[in-house]
């Protein structure tokens, strides 16, 4: 029975084309997205955010994928060509970059629906039975095959992945839906100020994850209709879903995680949520298991030497406690606690680093004390600098302090001192 189910799902995934929307600006991340799109942002010590939906596709058996890019996409495209350009089109697999190229209008992508509409001809050439539209800027592991099976079994024209989220967290941030007992969607609001609560779960609402499955022809019909509708914002959450739920079968698919773990899904759209999600990776048993060989997260990996920890005297010891340290790093005579360090970071002696997210190619000079910080790629922290201990002083030096006290430091901020 299990083999029959697996064959059934594998047939569905072979008939599916996935389109990952990766053109987001990520403005709430401030300087972290000054020079890169949000899906290109680093995460978890060695990955980019885009690696998670891409890995979910490959692990689910969906091997025809298009990545839609727009905002400051150079680093994203470079990462995709280096790490995801090895698929063989002649074997029915590909990861293709689809930049905004004004194929159907004189404008760049106006919204999520418009981004798909402007690539209709590319999707049609693939001859898929189903189209999966995925957000490119969330951290999670998900078997899309189960969602496809749910889509077919319910007879849906469109399926929306969702999960229970605290109402205060969803307010103004996520699309929120109401459903019947059979999960048919009866109401949908995009980022409401006061989300409708779930009837059977006080304090929670059903939030869209921004992942959709469509019957292909139905998707094309709705995109063409929306493109001709005056006043539309060309957005799935604001326009497409509210306009079709009354007359078409649109169902929710609750994301519940794997059988051995609770559902993990993070929208790392703010400095605080980005720092918090990375900090979750340093826990002894993180909820998101990046070490699971059954569901690996793939990425481009530069060949680097192992991480190195040197000196062992009472006042000068290279060590990392409850921390994640990537390849190419040298921790020389300093102590790291509860920190996540990306590749090619050099921490010099006599320093104390606590609760830090340090992006690649950073150099931290001697006698530095850093606490609850994000240090952007390529920064050089001067000798003796303290960050995160006096927020007023941090702001005076041009660093950004978040609502929850995370201090963001970039190369440009340091160079301006």
N, C-alpha and C positions, 0 to 999 in steps of 0.2 A: 504493500500500500504506500509506503514511504517513497519507494522508487518511482511509482506511478505519479505521485505528487511532485517529486523533483523533476521528472520529465515534463510534466504539465507546466510547471513554472519556467523551466528552461526554454520551452517553446515560446512562452509569453515574452521572456526577456530578449530572445532572438528577434522577435517581431516589434521591438521597441527601439525608438530613437530618443536619447536623452539630450536635453538642451539645458545647460547650466548657465544661469544668468549671473555674470561675474563683472558687471560694469559699475557696481555700486561705488559711490564716492566715500561713504563712511565718515561724514562730516563731524559726527559726535566723537570721533577719535582724534580730532584736532590735528596736531602736528604729526601724528603717526601716519596719517594718510595725505600729507602734503605732497609726497612724491610717489605714492603708490596707491593702487586701488585696494579697497578693504580685503577682497579675496586673496591678494598677494601678501598680506601681512603675515609675519612669522608667528608660529604657535608651537608650543610643546617641546621646545629645545632644538628641533631640526626640521619642522614641517612648515608649510604655508596653509592658510585656511582653505584654499581651493583644493588641497589634497584630500580633504575629507569627503566631499561629495563625489569627487572623481574616484577615489578608492571604493566608496560605496557602490558606484556603478560597476566597476570592474569585478569586485567581489560578488556582486549580485548576478553577474552574467550578462550585463548590458555593455556591449563592446562597441556600440556606435554612439559617439558622444560629440556634441558641439559645445564649445565654450564661448559665450557671447561676451565681448569685452567692449569697453568704451572709455571710462575715466582713467587717465594716466596709467595706461596699460602696459608700458614698456617692460617693467620688471615682471609683471604677470605673464606676458607673452614669452619673455626669455625663459622663465621657469617652466612654462608648458612645453616649449620646444626642447629644452634640455631633459626634462624628466618624463615627459609624456608623448614624445614624438616618435616612439619606436614601434607603434602599432602598424600592422600590415593591412592596407586597404583591400588587397587582393584576397585576404583571408576573412573579409567581412568585418573588420575591426578598424576603428580609427578614433583619434581624439583630435578634432579640428578646431582651430581658432577662428571665430567669426567676429571680426571687428566691425564696428559701425561703419557702413560704407554707402549709406543712402541708396539702397537698392530699389526701394519703392517710394521714396519721397525725397524732398530736398532738405530734410531735417535729420538730425541724429536721433537716437532712440529716445522717444518721448515718455516711455513708461515700460513696465514689464511686458504688457501685452503687445505693445508696438515693437519691442525687441524681438519677439517671436514672429510677429507679422512680417517684419522686414527680412526674415529668413525663410519664408514659406517655400520658396523655390528650392532651397537647399534641402529642407526637410522632405519635400515631395520627391526629390531625386532618390532619397534613401528608401522609399516605398514602405514605411513602417505602418503597422496596424495600430500601434499606440504611440503616443508622444508623451514623454515625461518631462515636465518643466520643473527645474530644481533651482533653489536658491544657492548661490555660490559663496555665502558668507556666514555659515553656521558650523559649529563643531559638534559632530555626532557620528555614530556608526549605525547604519540602518540597512536591512535587507530589503531592497526595493521589490524583490520578487513577491514577497507577501502582499505588498500593496497592490501590485499588478493583479494578483490572483483575486484579491478582494474586489478590485474594480470590475473584473469580468464576472465574478459570481453574483454581484449585486445588480448587474445589468446597467451600471452607471455610464453616463456619457462623460462625466468628470468626477474625479475623486480627489479629495483634499486631505493631506496628512495633517494630523493635529495632535495635541497633547494637553493635559490639564496643567494650567499655569495659575499661580495666585493672581487674583483680580487686580491687586495694586501693581503687580509687575507687568501685567498685560495692558493696563490703561495707557493709551496714547502710544503704544509700542507695537502691538500685534493685531492682526485681524481676528475677530472673535465671532464664533458661530453658535447657532442653536440647532439642535438635532432632535429627530424623533427617536423612538426606541430602537428602530432598525438602522439608525445612524444616517438616515436621509436628512440633508441640511435644509432647514426651513427658514433660517435667517442668517445674515452675514453683515457685519459692520467692520470697516477697515479702521483700525486704531481708535476705537471709541474712548472718550474720556471716562465713561462709566460702563465697563463691560457687563454684559448680561451673565449672571452667575449660572453655573450648572445646577439643575434642580436637585440633584442627589449629592452634591458636594459643596457645602457652604464655604465661601471664601475663595473658590476656584472657578475658572471659566475655561471654555474649550478654545484654545488658540491655534490659529493656522501656523504651520511650520514653513509655509511658502513653497511647498512641494505639491505638484499636481500631476495627475494622470488623465489624459484625454483619449477618446477615440479620435483618430487623426482627422477624418473628414468633419466631424463635429467641431473640432478645434478650428479648422480652417474657416468653416461657416461663421463661427462666432467672431473670429478675428476680422474677417471681411466686413461683417455687420458693424463691429465696433469702430473700424477705420472710417466708416461712412457716417457715424453718429456725431453730430455737432455737440461740442461741450464735453465730450468724453476725455478723461485724462489718460486713456490708453493703458489702463492698469488692471491686472487681474482682480485684486482685492477691492478696488474702488468701483470698478465698472463691470467686468465680465461676470464675476460670481453673483453679485446682487441681481443682475439682469436675467439670469438663466434659472435660478433656483425654483421659481414658481412653476415653470413650464417644462423643465427637463429634470431627469434623474441625476442629482448631484449628491454624492455620499461622502461622509467623513471616514477616514481611516485612522483609528487611534494608534499612535506610536507608543509601544510599551516596552521596547528594548528586547534583548535576547532572553532566552529562558533562564539564564543563570545570572542576570543582572537587571537592575532597574534602568529605566529609560534615562539616557543622558543626552541632553541637547542644550547647547548654549549659544545665545546670540551675543557675540563679543563686540557689541556695537558702541560701547563707551570705554573710556579709560579704566573705570572701576571694574566693569565686567571682564575686560581683557586681562587685567591684572589678576582678578579673582580666579578666572578659569585656568590661567597658567599656574597659579599657586596650587590649584587642586591637583596638578600633575606631580607635585613633590610629596604628596601624602604617601604613607607606607603602602596603602592599598587604594589607589585612586579609583574613583567610580568609572572613569574612562580608562580602560586597560589598553595602553599602547603596546603592550608586550604580547598580546594575543595573536599567535601565529595563524589561527584559523580565520582571522579577519584583519589582515595587516593593513596599515596605512602606508601607501606608497608615496614616494617623493623623489625629487632629484637629490642625490647625495654626493657631494664633492669628496674625493678621496683625501682624507686627512689623517695625521698621526693620532694616537690615543691621547686622551686627556692626561695631564701630568701634574702631580702635586709634589712640591719640593720644599726642603728645609724642615728641620725637626728639632728646634730648640725651644726653650720655655717662652721666649718672646717673639719667636718667628717660626710659625708652623703652617705649612700649606695643608688645609683640610676643608672638607665640605660635609656638613651635617644635615641630614634630611633635605638633600638638595639633588638636583639633576644637572649634570655637567656634560656637555657634548664634546665631540672630537675636536682636536686642534687647540684645546684650551690649556693654558698654563696657570695654575694657581700657586703663586710663589710667595710663601711665607705669610699668607692671609687666611682668615677664617670666613667661610660662607655658611650661613644657616638659613634654612627654609627659602632657598633661592633656586632659580632656574636660569641656567647659563647656556646660551647658544654657542655655535661653533666659533673658533678662532678668537676667543676672548683671553686677554692676558691681564691677570690681577697681580700687581706687584706687592711687595712685602708690607707688613705692619698694618694691614687694613682689616676692617670689620664690615662684612656685607650681610645684611639681614633682609629677608622678605623682598628680594630683588628679582626682577625680570630683566635680564641683560641680553640684548639682541646681538647678532653676530658682529665680529670685527671691532669690538670695543676694547680699549686699553684703560685700565684703572691704575693710576700711579700710586706711589707709596703713601702710607699714613691716611688713607681715605676711610671715611665712615659713611656708609649708605644704608638707609632704612626705608622700606616700603616704597621702592622706586621702580620706574621703567626707564632703562637707558637705551636709547635708540641706536641703530646700527652705525658703526664708524665713529662713535664718540670717543674722545680722549678726556678722561676726568683728571684734572690737574692734581698734583701732589697736595696732600693735606686737606682736601675738600670734604666738607660734611654736608650731606643732603638728606632731608627727611626728618631732621631733629628740630628744626625751627621753620615752620611753614611761612611765617612772615618774611624771614630772611630769604627763603627759597623764592618767593614771589618777587622780592626786590631784585634778585639776580636774573629774573626773566624766565624761571622755570614755571611749568604749569602744575598747579595743585588741584586735584580733583575734589569732588564733593565728599568723598570718603578718605581723603588724606593721602592718596597716591600721588607721588611727584613724578611728572614726566620730564625727562631731560633729553634733548636732541643735540646733535653735533653743532647745529647752527646757534643754539642757545649758548653753548659753551664757548664757541668762537667769538660771540658778541661780548663776553665778559672782559 
